[in-house]
Amino acid sequence: MYDRDGTRIGVVEHVLADEGSDIFHGLVVRAGYLMDRPVFAARGQVDTVYERGVTLTVTAEKLQEPAEDPIAADATDDSAAEQAREGLRRAWEWLQRPR
């Protein structure tokens, strides 16, 4: 992803959209070049989406934290993934018990 000045910001981590309704909400970006945190680009901040890149209408500093948008916050919530990992770990331990 590149901001309006052509500066590389990071890599798209989540596309927030409802394909069935043809609704695009925005993008969550794993920023690593300018910032070491995820950021959220709302649909109005996204200029062009290419196969191998995205350009924005704003500079990187104008992007917000995913927590500031309810939909983006849900997409970046790691608690569900952590619960799934914990469940798989417990299942693996149960399978490894001597019988």
C-alpha positions, 0 to 999 in steps of 0.5 A: 500500500502506498500513500498519496505521496507514493511512500510505501506504508505496508501490506494489506492485512484485511479487506473489509467488505461484504461481497454479497452486498457489494459494499467496501468498507476499507482496508486494515494495513500491517504498516511497517515502513513508517509505523510499526502498527496496524492502521485502517484506511476507510473507503474514502481514503482508498484511491485505486486498488491494483492487483499488486498494490493500493494507492491512497488519497491521503498521507500515512499520517492521516490513517487511523487506528483500527480500534477507532472503527468498530468494523476494523476493530472486529477484524483485528481482534486477536481474541477469537484466534487465541481461543481457537489456538488454545482449543487446538492445544488442549485437543492435541494434549488430550490426544497425546495422553497415554491410554 
